[in-house]
C-alpha cells in the first residue's frame, strides 16, 4: 500500500497535539495541553434558538448547495466588523468563507506553494500552519520570535538568503508562545517585507481576546498590497461550526475560490446562516467580554501558581490575551523529560518540539489556561512544579 501514497504526504507527521488530547480526555488527567476554548462559555441556548429560527424560516434553502464565496450576509457582517474594530475598509468581494481558518491555510498552500518553495515561519510557530504547508512540501525558513515579536535582524538575514513566497505570522497572542508583536516590531517587519515578492499571512484567531494592553496597527494597514488576513469564529463563538475566512487581494481571492471549489464546493450554508443570525440577534461584544473575564482570571491564576511552585530559573511569558503561556526550562532539563514524568503525576502539557520546523533539543513547553478552572490550575501547576524540581535535583535523569 505504501507505494500508492503521494510524495507530499509521506513526510507529514500526525498532529502531536491531537495525540496528546486523547490522553487528556481521561478523567484522572489535568490537562494544560489543549488549544481549545472553554466549552462552559459556549452560547448553547442561543445557538439552539437561532438554529430553530433558521430552519423554520428557510430550512429547504439552507440545506441546499450554497455559494462558493460564502453567505453574503455573513461576509457583510465580517466586513463591518473590520471597519468598526480595526478601521479597515474591506470589500465583501475580498472575503472568502472557509471551513475553519485551517482550511484557509490549506487553500493558501494549494494555491501558492510548489514543492521546495521557501516559506518564512515564526520559531516557535503554529503547528497547524506547519502541518498544512508541509503537505505542499514547503522549504521552511524559521525566524525566532521574542517578547517584542519577530527577530528583525534574523528576518532581514533570511530575506537576503531567499525570497519567501509566504511569511506566516500570528501577531496577537501567538500560538504557542502567547507573545504579541509590538507596534515598533510590526512596523519593522512591514518595512523589511515591503516591495518583496512575499505575502504576509496575518493569522488572527485570538485578537479580540485581549485582557490588557492596547491593540497595534493591523498589518493590512502597514502592508496593504502584500497582506492576507485569516479570521475565525472558533475562539470567540464556537469551534464546532467550523467557520473561518480569508481576506486577500482580489487576484488571490480569485485563485483561492477555484481551489475552494475543487476542495469542498462551498462551506456548509446552514452553519453560516446560524452564525449570521446569532451575530445579529445577540451581542458578540458582550459574549467576548465574558470570555475575556474568565480567561483573564485563569491566566492570572496560572501565573500566580507558577510564581509559587516553579523554580525561579524558569522563564514564562506573560501574555496580554489569548489562551497560552510559554515556559523555557533551564539546561540540562528537556521538555520531554518533564512530560514523561508529569504524565505519571496526572498532568499533561505540550512539549515545544512540534512547534519547530527543524529537530533540536527542546527546553520549551506550552501551557493552556483556557479550559481549566482556577482550583485545578493551582493543583496542576503544583504537581508540575514538583516534577521539575525533582528532575533538577536528580543528576541521573539526564
N, C-alpha and C positions, 0 to 999 in steps of 0.2 A: 504493500500500500504506500510506503514512504516515497517511492519513486513517482507517485502521482501528484504529490504536493507541489504547488508553485514555489519557486525560489523565494519569493517575497515573504512567505510565511514561515520558512524554515528556522530562521534565527530570532523570531519574535517570541519572547517568553510569555507565559501566562502571567496574569496580574498577581503580583506578590501580595498586594493588599487584599484582593478578593480571597486569596487562600487563607490569610490571617482571619478574615471576617468569619469564615466557617468555624474557626476555633473560638472567636469572640462571642459567638451566639450561645455558647454553653453558659448555663445559669451560674456556675461557680467561678466564672472568669470576670474580672474587672477589666473592661476594655477601654484603652485610650487610643485604639488603633484606627477606628473607622473615620472616614471623611464624611460622615452622614449628618444631616440636620437632625435636630431633636424632634422625634415623631410626636411628642406630647404637645408640641406647638402647632401641629398641622391643623388647619381650619376645616376639620372633617365635616361638621354640620353645615357649614357654609357651602362646601363643595357638593355635599349631598343635595342641598336646596337648589343650587344653580344647575346641577345635572338634571334634576326633575324638570326645572323650567325649560331648559334647552330641549330636552326630549319631548316635552309636552307641546312646545311651540313649533319645533321644526325637526322632529325626530327622523323622518324619512330623508330630509336634506342632509343632516349631519352624519348619517350612516352611509352616505353615498361617497364616491370618489370626490376629491377636492382639488383646489388649485395647487400647483407645484410651488408657487411662491409663498403660499400660506394665506390664512384667512385675512381679508383686508381690514376688518375691524381690529383684530389683534395687532396687525402691523401698524395701523394708525395710532393705536394706544402706545406702542413702543416708541414711535416717532415723537409723540407728545411728551412722553416721559423723558426722553433725551433732552428736549428743549427745556422742560421745567427744572430738571435736576442738574443738568450739566451745561445748559446754554448752547446745545448743539442742534443745528438745523439739519435733520436727516430726512431726506425724501423717502417716502414709503417705498419707492421703486428700488431703493438700495438695501432693503431689509428682506432677508430670506429666512423663513421659519424652518427650523431643523428639529429632528427628533433628539432633543438634548444638545447641549453645546459639544458633547463628544462627537456627534455626527458632523458638526461644523469642522472639527479638527480633521476628521476623516475626509471630508469633501475637499478641504484645502490641500491635504496631502495628495489626493487623487488628481486634482486639477494642476497643481504646481510642482510636485516633486518627481523628478526622474531618479532612477537608481544612481546613487553616488552624488547627488546634488548636495551642496553644503547647506546646512541649516544651523543657525545660531540659536542656542537654547541656554536658559539660566542653569547655573550649577550651585546648589541643587535645583532641580526643575520638576515640573508637574509630571507625574508618572503617566497620566492619561495621554498627554501630548507626546511623550517619549514613545509610548506604545503605538499610538496612531501613526506617527511619522516613520516609525521603524518598519511598519508594514510596507511602506513605499521605498524602503532601503535608503533613507536619508543618511548623509555623512554629517554626524553631529559635531559642532564646534562649541563646546561649553564655555560660558563666561560666568565667572563667580559673581554671586550677589552677596552684599553685606548689609549692614543696618541702614545704609542710605539708598541702596538699590544696586544697580549693575556696576561692576568694576569698570570704570571708564577707560583706564589705561589698557586693560586687557581687551575691552571691546575694540578699541582703536587698533590694537595689535592684531586682533583677529581679522579685522576688515582689511588690513594690509596683506594678510596671508591668503584670504579667499574672498569671494563675492557671494555671500549667502543669499539664497532666494528668499528665505524667511528668517525673521528674528522673533522668536516666541517669548512673550513676557506675561507675567501675572503681577501687575504693578501695585495692586491693592491687596494687602494681607495675603501675601504669596503662599501658595501651597507648594512645598511643605513648610517653609520657614516662618511664615507669619509676618515677614517684614513688608514694608511699603516703600516705594520709591519716593524720595523727597522731591520737592519742586525743582531744586537745583540739578538733581540727578536726572530727572525726566528731561529737562531741557538739554543736558549734556548728551544723553542718549539720542534725542531727536537731532541734535546738531551733528553728531557723528554719522547718523544714517541719512541725513538729508542729501538728496542728489544721488545716492547709491541705488543700484537696481535691486533693492531689498524691500520686501513688505514687512512691516512691523505688525505682528499679531498681538493685539491687546485683549487678553482673555480676562473678563471681569465678573466672575460669578459671586464675589464676596463684597463688591464695592459699597453696597448700601448697608452692610452690617458693620457700621463704624461706631465704636464705643467712645473714642476720644480723638483729639487732633482734628485737623481740617483737610478737606479734600484738596487734591492738587489738580493742576490743569490737565485735561484729558489729552492723550497722545493725538487724538483726532484733530485737535486744535493746533498742536505743535508740529505735526507732520501730516497735514490733511490729505495729501495725494499718495501717501505710502502706508496708510494705516488701515488695518482691518480690525473691527471690534467683534468680539464674541460675547453674548449675553445668555442668561439662563433664568428660568423661574424656579429652578430646583432648590436653591438655598433660601429664597425669600418667600416662596409659597409652598410647593410640594415637589419632590423629585419624581414621583411615580407617574405623573402625566407626561414626562419626557418631552418637555418643551424648552427649546432654546432658539437662538437666532444668530445670524451673521449680518454685519453691516460692512459693506465693501464698496470700492469704486465700481461704477456701473459695468465696465468691461469685464471685471472679475465676477460680478454677480451673474452676468450672462453665462459664463462658463460654469459657475457653481450650480446654476439652475439645471444645466444639461446633466451634470454629474448627479444632482439630486434626483432627477427624473430616472436616470439609469439605476440609482440605488434603491429607491422605495416609492417612486412616482410622486408621493407627497406625504407630509406628516399628517397623521390621522386628524380629520376635521372635528370629530366630537370633542377631544380634549382641548383643542384650540378654542372652540365656542364656549366650552365650560370655563376655561381660564378667562376669556374675554368678559363673560358675564360676571364672574367673580370680581374681576378688576373694576368693573363699572358699578356693581351693586354694593361693594364693600370697600373700605379704606385700606389700601395696601400700606400706606404710611403708618396707620395705627397698628397693623399686624407686624410690620417690621420693627416698630418701636417695642413691641412685646418681646420679639426675638432678641433685640439688642439688650434689653434689660436683663433677660435671662442669661444670655451668653456672657454678658459683661460680668455678672456675678460669678459665673462658673470660671471664667478666666482669672478673676481676682482670687478665687478660692484655690485654684491650681498654683498660681504664683506664690501665694502665702504659704501653701503646703510645701512647695519646693524650697522656700527660704528656711522652713523649719527642718526638713528631713533630708535634703540633698547635701552632699559635701560642697563646701564653698567654692571649690575649683571648677565646678561645672557651670558653664555659661549657658544662659537661657534667654531667648528673645522675649520681648515684652510687646506683643502686637497691639495696635490701636483698634483692631476689629478682626472679623473673620472667625476661624474655628481652630487654629493650630498654634502650638508653641514648638520651638526647635531647640533641642539641647545638644551641646557639644561636650563630650566626655574628655577627661584628661588621659594622656598616654600613661600606661600602655593599654588602658581599657578599650574594648571594642564593643560596638552596639550588639553584635551577635552574642558575645559572651554574656552581656546583661540580659538579652532577650531569652536565651536558653535557660537561665536561672530564674528569671522573672515569671516565665510560664509555670514553672513548678510552684511558685508562690501565688499563682492565680491572677497575675497581671500581664496584659499584653499591650504592646505599642508597635509602631512601625520602625524598624531599624532603617537608617538612612540609605542603605545600599540601592534600592530600586529608584531613587531619585537622582542618581548619577548615570551618565551615559558611558562611562569607562570604569572598569573594575579597579578598585583600590581599597586599602584598609579604611573602613568607615568607623568614625567615632561619634557619629551624629544619630539622632533619633527624633521622630515626630510624635508629639503628644496632642491628641484631640481632646478638647474640653466641652464640646457642644452637646454630647449625648450622655453625660454623666453628672448626677446631682452633686451638690457640694459635699455632703457627707461621704459619698462614695469616692469622690476625688481625694478627700483627706485620707481615707483608708488606703486607696491605691497608691498614692504618692508616698505614703509612709512605708508601704511594703517595697515599692520600687527603690526608695532611698536606702532601705536596709540592704537590698540586694547589691546596690552599687558600692556601699561601704564595705560589705563583706568581700567583694571582689577586689577592691583596692587594698584591703588588708591581707589578701591571700596571694602571695607572690607565685604560688604554684598554679594559679588559674590561667597563666599566660604561657 
